Amino acid sequence: MKILPLFQILVAAAIAAPVPITAPPASPAPPARAKLSVVATTPDLASLAREIGGDAVDVKALAKPTEDPHFVDAKPSHIVTLNRADVLIDGGAELELGWLPALLESARNDKIAAGSPGRISASAGVQMMEVPSTFDRAKGDVHSLGNPHFLVDPVRVKLVIAQITEHLSLVDPQSAPMFAANRKKFEAALDLKLAEWQKLLAPYKGAKIATYHKDFVYLAERFGLNIVEELEPKPGIAPSPAHLAKVIGTMKSNNVKVILVQPFQNRKTAETVARQTDATVLDMPEQPGATKNTDSYIAMMDNLVGTLAKALGGAK
Ligand SMILES: [Zn+2]
């Protein structure tokens, strides 16, 4: 979205607006310490920030759970939110290249500039898959620095929460022991869940699957699934009839029975392919809150693994 000058003036006015004066508290109790304002680009990162930050943080996500993280609809409210943020967590690896840089420029907040303690780029501490040796942006591929959809791998998530803990502790040293304790607790919960998820998917090692976008490669690697085809010819490029014909052929010859889609992808196209291959379209939202009872990272992963295990079990 292009941001108009008038719009920037309105935003500047909103930022400069005085905080309303409220009556002093009646009790002599000391005022509560202000919570850190943590902004995450996507709900999955926001959920991780809540796990680590606990009561010391107030966390907001810019993208809706049902929005494509590559193509988020930039809004005036996002600029205000970023202007007031103490900490920004982004996925990095150009996941948000299409929308975040313009918002940050308008928000003018040094606390969350790249390289500041208040800026966490999740990809910085993560081993990336599919890093291209050469890259031609003209072809439209949106995975220019490698595949940025790594949060569906619980092991890589541990590296991300380590970074979140480190940065939050720099910004709010007083709360550092609490952040460290929260990290330990969340890691233990994640380890228990990972064992459970591995057990659930163990019978389907090597199962062949198709996906709409290249957004399940880390999940497939972690749990030993085999992605045979993507409906998109390149990440971010809509499927052409010629490409879909090739996908259908490959799916048939490999007997692929599931197609994984997210809420913002073209389900109709996936259903057309599914009809011709006798496959099932699986709703697999990677963002907490996209469907009922998936408000945390672990609940979201529970939903993904459960949906997959059920479908692959039925397909046997
Ligand atoms: Zn992508």
Boltz pocket constraint, residues with backbone or C-beta under 6 A from the ligand:
constraints:
  - pocket:
      binder: B
      contacts: [[A, 70], [A, 142], [A, 143], [A, 148], [A, 149], [A, 213], [A, 214], [A, 215], [A, 235]]
      max_distance: 6.0
